[in-house]
Amino acid sequence: MWIEKNGPVYRIRDLVRGKKVTIQTGYPTKTSAKNAMVQFRAEQLQGNALMPRGGQITLADFVGEWWPSYEKTLKPTAVNSEGNRIRNHLLPILGHLTLDELDGQVTQQWVNDLEAGVGPWPESTRGRRKPLAAKTISNCHGLLHTICGAAIAAKRIRLNPCSSTMLPRREPKEMKFLSDPEIGRLITALPPHWRPLVMLLVATGLRWGEAIGLRAGRVDLLAARPRLTVVEQLQELASTGELVFQSPKTAKGRRTVSFTTKVALLLTPLIAGKKSDEVVFTAPKGGMVRTRNFRRIWVKACEEAGLPGLRIHDLRHTHAAILISAGRPLSAISRRLGHSSIAVTDLLYGHLREEVDEGILAAIEEAMAGVRAEDLEAELDEELTDVLADAA
């Protein structure tokens, strides 16, 4: 490593794989360049030195190097979604910039542009950029944060330009919890073919993909308490429409869930005669259940039942609400729903426990309405007297 003059400034040079490479340039004096070289050598000894000119690679080129290894760690649906984010929202806007040019101001402007629907679209499409939802922006930002983290690990940059970005506020979607009459109206409004599927969703709290991907061999109708085992879910890739089975998001997603005899009777004719690897629920004319096809039937049934805007996932919320109203502990509910931790369950449904507690307190207050304080004191004195007499 040495110092040499380069026009009006000085630069640090070194041999990398037999080639002369500029480590840093732009130093006004030879002394400042030497001081920088000493610091760079110290960082090399500590293992903190950056790759020479490593930050001068464009984001597009670095993603091209990084993606093949990262892709292997993803499930098929994540490959599809993450790949779309890179192609549609990262590279068209930021891909031409070098890693050195990415800083907090650039990433903040990128987020603002995504929120406003500003910026170029992939050249391969004729699409026009539209404002993105806060959740989508958060996902895109998280992906860029991961990419820049990989660049730090590769010693190309020192700091993550995404670390201080302010993201748009995410407004949580309102949960809907069906009452017993509403559940009845919904089931009645559905075509008979789909009633067992919806009944199972309400009775077990399964996720949609877990239910339509349920195989006959995973259901035990002869157990003392009928039950099913969740080990996979069926997902439909948005880009290709391909149906893929994949494991649950977390280890806690693999679980056994019991259900009522009434639901077991509905499932019996659907399972009879099927091989263990065949799915329980199929389309009316056979074949796998397609979410987009079912959604048309779902929307119509919800409107007929007086439940417009109800989401399929609200059946899972309804199941949780039923258990909480029955006083079941959150730990048991968390295991049944397959949440990664009880903290997730509490975050989603903890507010319902307050309503249950209010009902309990109201019931206790009503039961004690005729009890006078002086009567309680007299009874307490009598109890204490008996205790002391027994002790003597």
VOGU-3710 file (C-alpha; in Angstrom, 3 decimals, decimal comma):
1> mwiekngpvy> 0,000/0,000/0,000  1,416/3,384/-0,963  0,608/7,054/-1,531  0,844/8,706/-4,920  -0,158/12,025/-6,437  -3,113/12,008/-8,800  -3,469/15,433/-10,395  -4,135/18,057/-7,707  -4,869/15,447/-4,987  -3,277/12,389/-3,390
11> rirdlvrgkk> -4,602/8,857/-3,353  -4,006/5,555/-1,586  -3,096/2,664/-3,881  -2,647/-1,067/-3,277  -2,214/-4,352/-5,119  -5,403/-6,446/-5,136  -5,141/-9,811/-6,917  -2,092/-8,539/-8,771  -3,774/-5,345/-9,985  -3,184/-1,777/-8,847
21> vtiqtgyptk> -6,346/-0,490/-7,188  -7,223/2,903/-5,763  -8,349/2,462/-2,159  -9,247/6,104/-1,521  -8,598/9,365/-3,343  -9,218/13,067/-2,999  -6,773/13,905/-0,180  -5,526/17,511/-0,448  -2,080/16,807/1,118  0,294/13,889/1,312
31> tsaknamvqf> 0,150/13,979/5,113  -3,641/13,582/5,169  -3,370/10,659/2,762  -0,705/9,001/4,982  -2,885/9,434/8,071  -5,801/7,827/6,227  -3,569/4,961/5,083  -2,438/4,306/8,673  -6,072/4,189/9,810  -6,973/1,887/6,927
41> raeqlqgnal> -4,143/-0,535/7,844  -5,321/-0,560/11,454  -8,836/-1,427/10,305  -7,399/-4,220/8,171  -5,656/-5,707/11,195  -8,891/-5,489/13,188  -10,891/-7,024/10,349  -12,980/-3,860/9,906  -11,559/-2,561/6,651  -13,948/-2,177/3,727
51> mprggqitla> -13,402/-3,881/0,398  -11,446/-1,542/-1,903  -13,950/0,362/-4,073  -16,578/-2,071/-2,792  -19,237/0,598/-2,420  -18,926/1,677/-6,035  -20,966/-1,261/-7,296  -24,532/-0,361/-8,269  -27,430/-1,647/-6,198  -28,677/-3,581/-9,236
61> dfvgewwpsy> -25,349/-5,368/-9,676  -25,024/-6,144/-5,966  -28,564/-7,564/-5,847  -27,608/-9,733/-8,824  -24,721/-11,175/-6,781  -26,697/-11,490/-3,548  -30,086/-12,807/-4,721  -29,172/-16,403/-5,790  -27,945/-17,319/-2,295  -30,771/-15,467/-0,530
71> ektlkptavn> -33,389/-17,065/-2,779  -32,415/-20,525/-1,528  -33,459/-19,577/2,012  -37,006/-18,579/0,989  -40,229/-20,499/0,550  -41,775/-20,418/-2,952  -44,331/-17,763/-2,036  -41,614/-15,572/-0,514  -39,434/-15,981/-3,624  -42,370/-14,696/-5,644
81> segnrirnhl> -43,222/-11,746/-3,393  -39,658/-10,660/-2,622  -38,689/-10,961/-6,268  -41,614/-8,755/-7,284  -40,605/-6,101/-4,765  -37,073/-6,034/-6,145  -38,224/-5,895/-9,771  -41,050/-3,398/-9,286  -40,093/-1,110/-6,405  -36,358/-1,275/-5,696
91> lpilghltld> -34,374/-1,573/-8,910  -36,459/0,741/-11,160  -35,939/3,627/-8,715  -32,661/2,874/-6,921  -30,946/0,249/-9,059  -28,710/2,715/-10,923  -27,232/4,152/-7,717  -24,017/2,814/-6,219  -24,005/1,504/-2,666  -21,929/4,539/-1,650
101> eldgqvtqqw> -24,666/6,824/-2,967  -27,350/5,227/-0,822  -27,788/7,258/2,348  -30,574/8,179/4,743  -31,803/11,044/2,575  -31,983/8,877/-0,546  -33,856/6,043/1,162  -36,268/8,490/2,826  -37,062/10,070/-0,542  -37,571/6,601/-2,020
111> vndleagvgp> -40,094/5,758/0,701  -41,863/9,079/0,155  -42,033/8,414/-3,599  -43,511/4,949/-3,050  -46,168/6,455/-0,813  -46,970/9,144/-3,392  -46,845/6,812/-6,406  -43,904/8,645/-7,990  -41,046/7,116/-9,924  -40,221/4,897/-12,904
121> wpestrgrrk> -41,815/1,503/-13,484  -40,014/-1,571/-14,894  -39,263/-1,081/-18,580  -40,661/-4,542/-19,356  -44,194/-3,437/-18,406  -46,551/-0,671/-19,361  -47,700/-0,211/-15,805  -47,968/3,178/-14,146  -46,778/3,584/-10,607  -49,520/3,936/-8,034
131> plaaktisnc> -49,298/4,898/-4,338  -48,444/1,890/-2,198  -50,095/0,933/1,079  -48,108/1,455/4,266  -47,700/-2,302/4,794  -46,301/-2,777/1,269  -43,873/0,098/1,767  -42,758/-1,420/5,071  -42,109/-4,746/3,328  -40,099/-3,043/0,563
141> hgllhticga> -38,090/-1,066/3,091  -37,416/-4,208/5,118  -36,087/-5,937/2,015  -33,763/-3,031/1,183  -32,592/-3,046/4,806  -31,728/-6,741/4,422  -29,853/-6,097/1,169  -27,824/-3,279/2,724  -27,140/-5,483/5,727  -25,668/-8,039/3,347
151> aiaakrirln> -23,525/-5,289/1,801  -22,200/-4,425/5,279  -21,391/-8,079/5,926  -19,547/-8,161/2,584  -17,436/-5,163/3,711  -18,761/-2,970/0,917  -20,364/-0,269/3,087  -20,067/0,576/6,767  -23,549/1,822/7,723  -27,071/0,785/6,754
161> pcsstmlprr> -28,797/3,717/4,987  -32,206/2,335/6,011  -31,619/2,476/9,759  -33,219/5,895/10,318  -35,940/5,929/7,654  -39,346/7,140/8,794  -42,081/4,892/7,432  -45,735/5,798/6,881  -48,018/4,840/9,719  -49,767/1,517/9,304
171> epkemkflsd> -53,458/1,598/10,147  -54,487/-1,851/11,397  -57,506/-3,378/9,711  -60,508/-3,608/11,970  -61,210/-7,126/13,179  -64,724/-8,455/12,921  -66,101/-11,015/15,342  -69,259/-12,868/14,384  -72,027/-13,549/16,856  -73,802/-16,924/16,939
181> peigrlital> -76,725/-15,671/14,786  -74,308/-14,125/12,280  -72,411/-17,400/11,966  -75,708/-19,154/11,286  -76,731/-16,632/8,634  -73,363/-16,928/6,906  -73,446/-20,739/6,798  -77,012/-20,676/5,441  -76,106/-18,181/2,715  -73,270/-20,375/1,416
191> pphwrplvml> -73,817/-23,093/-1,201  -73,952/-26,508/0,547  -70,638/-27,549/-1,044  -68,721/-24,898/0,904  -70,430/-25,149/4,295  -68,132/-27,831/5,791  -65,055/-25,761/4,922  -66,404/-22,608/6,565  -67,666/-24,572/9,569  -64,170/-26,003/10,049
201> lvatglrwge> -62,620/-22,517/9,858  -64,943/-21,233/12,585  -64,532/-24,362/14,741  -60,716/-24,543/14,594  -59,361/-21,094/13,752  -57,230/-22,567/10,958  -55,664/-20,215/8,463  -57,176/-20,351/4,987  -54,127/-22,037/3,441  -54,024/-24,601/6,252
211> aiglragrvd> -57,663/-25,536/5,665  -57,650/-25,882/1,867  -54,322/-27,743/2,058  -55,546/-30,189/4,708  -54,998/-33,797/3,592  -57,305/-36,659/4,500  -54,540/-38,525/6,318  -54,090/-35,604/8,704  -57,654/-35,878/10,056  -58,601/-38,361/12,796
221> llaarprltv> -62,379/-38,689/13,025  -62,291/-41,797/15,246  -60,409/-40,233/18,158  -62,276/-39,620/21,415  -62,037/-35,973/20,434  -61,878/-35,591/16,634  -58,718/-33,757/15,641  -56,498/-32,739/12,769  -52,799/-32,085/12,444  -51,384/-29,037/10,692
231> veqlqelast> -48,019/-29,631/9,035  -48,360/-27,600/5,824  -50,439/-25,020/4,014  -51,479/-24,512/0,404  -50,488/-21,227/-1,232  -51,208/-19,816/-4,661  -48,397/-17,821/-6,291  -49,758/-14,461/-7,359  -47,531/-14,163/-10,443  -48,096/-17,598/-11,979
241> gelvfqspkt> -51,164/-19,014/-10,218  -49,146/-22,106/-9,313  -50,344/-23,982/-6,229  -47,589/-24,974/-3,813  -47,545/-26,760/-0,451  -45,181/-25,295/2,094  -44,485/-25,630/5,797  -45,996/-23,225/8,343  -44,268/-19,885/8,945  -42,975/-20,951/12,367
251> akgrrtvsft> -42,417/-24,186/14,271  -45,445/-23,388/16,467  -47,574/-23,523/13,311  -47,166/-27,314/13,324  -49,876/-28,361/15,761  -52,825/-30,616/16,525  -56,276/-29,011/16,742  -59,399/-30,715/18,073  -62,931/-29,996/16,851  -66,503/-30,931/17,646
261> tkvallltpl> -68,422/-34,063/16,695  -70,790/-31,927/14,637  -67,929/-30,799/12,417  -66,612/-34,368/12,275  -69,953/-35,521/10,846  -69,685/-32,886/8,110  -66,159/-34,013/7,215  -66,907/-37,754/7,157  -68,375/-37,915/3,610  -65,571/-35,674/2,321
271> iagkksdevv> -62,859/-37,998/3,612  -64,508/-41,362/2,934  -62,713/-43,236/0,156  -59,879/-40,749/-0,211  -56,201/-41,612/-0,047  -54,255/-40,139/2,827  -52,415/-37,620/0,640  -55,569/-36,277/-1,052  -56,947/-32,942/0,127  -60,190/-32,912/2,107
281> ftapkggmvr> -61,707/-29,896/0,354  -61,999/-29,614/-3,411  -63,716/-27,354/-5,941  -67,328/-28,257/-6,868  -66,176/-29,961/-10,091  -63,072/-31,466/-8,506  -59,527/-30,217/-8,309  -57,833/-27,945/-5,794  -59,631/-24,992/-4,245  -58,641/-21,727/-5,915
291> trnfrriwvk> -58,789/-18,740/-3,589  -59,855/-16,272/-6,261  -62,736/-18,523/-7,344  -63,964/-19,031/-3,792  -63,731/-15,330/-3,023  -66,501/-14,537/-5,528  -68,803/-17,011/-3,755  -67,707/-15,684/-0,376  -68,475/-12,034/-1,177  -71,948/-12,912/-2,470
301> aceeaglpgl> -72,747/-15,044/0,600  -71,554/-12,319/2,990  -73,787/-9,750/1,318  -76,788/-12,073/1,486  -76,065/-12,703/5,173  -75,896/-8,978/5,895  -72,142/-9,122/6,530  -70,578/-7,019/3,740  -66,833/-6,579/3,972  -66,298/-9,690/6,092
311> rihdlrhtha> -62,907/-11,284/5,362  -62,190/-14,991/5,420  -59,534/-14,314/8,057  -62,232/-12,834/10,313  -63,405/-16,402/10,930  -60,077/-17,002/12,670  -60,645/-13,866/14,759  -64,145/-15,110/15,565  -62,762/-18,423/16,806  -60,314/-16,621/19,100
321> ailisagrpl> -63,067/-14,355/20,423  -65,280/-17,364/21,222  -62,495/-18,963/23,265  -61,663/-15,745/25,101  -65,316/-15,103/25,946  -65,427/-18,634/27,384  -62,551/-17,729/29,703  -59,917/-19,926/28,088  -56,305/-18,882/28,871  -54,338/-17,048/26,205
331> saisrrlghs> -51,588/-19,677/26,373  -54,013/-22,397/25,225  -55,508/-20,137/22,559  -52,028/-19,255/21,288  -51,120/-22,941/20,882  -54,407/-23,674/19,121  -53,978/-20,814/16,641  -50,335/-21,693/15,980  -48,961/-18,287/16,953  -45,200/-18,020/17,324
341> siavtdllyg> -45,629/-16,776/20,905  -48,285/-15,817/23,419  -47,184/-12,196/22,931  -48,635/-12,299/19,414  -51,949/-13,595/20,742  -52,041/-10,948/23,455  -51,242/-8,195/20,946  -54,086/-9,286/18,672  -56,751/-10,228/21,196  -55,639/-8,939/24,582
351> hlreevdegi> -58,202/-6,124/24,446  -61,019/-8,690/24,385  -59,996/-9,966/27,809  -60,880/-6,580/29,277  -64,429/-6,946/27,956  -64,620/-10,435/29,468  -63,317/-9,135/32,794  -65,952/-6,411/32,770  -68,633/-9,063/32,263  -67,243/-11,139/35,136
361> laaieeamag> -67,183/-8,143/37,468  -70,725/-7,231/36,484  -71,899/-10,779/37,261  -70,154/-10,750/40,653  -71,603/-7,348/41,470  -75,090/-8,554/40,560  -74,685/-11,694/42,690  -73,580/-9,636/45,684  -76,171/-6,909/45,276  -78,227/-8,136/48,250
371> vraedleael> -75,286/-8,605/50,606  -74,782/-5,900/53,266  -71,315/-4,886/54,483  -72,263/-5,340/58,139  -73,380/-8,913/57,421  -70,004/-9,652/55,828  -68,177/-8,250/58,857  -70,289/-10,336/61,274  -69,686/-13,507/59,257  -65,957/-12,761/59,075
381> deeltdvlad> -65,798/-12,335/62,872  -67,572/-15,669/63,308  -65,175/-17,431/60,959  -62,159/-16,021/62,815  -63,607/-17,128/66,140  -64,031/-20,678/64,834  -60,465/-20,717/63,488  -59,018/-19,561/66,825  -61,123/-22,116/68,719  -59,857/-24,928/66,479
391> aa> -56,281/-23,748/66,992  -56,725/-23,823/70,770
//
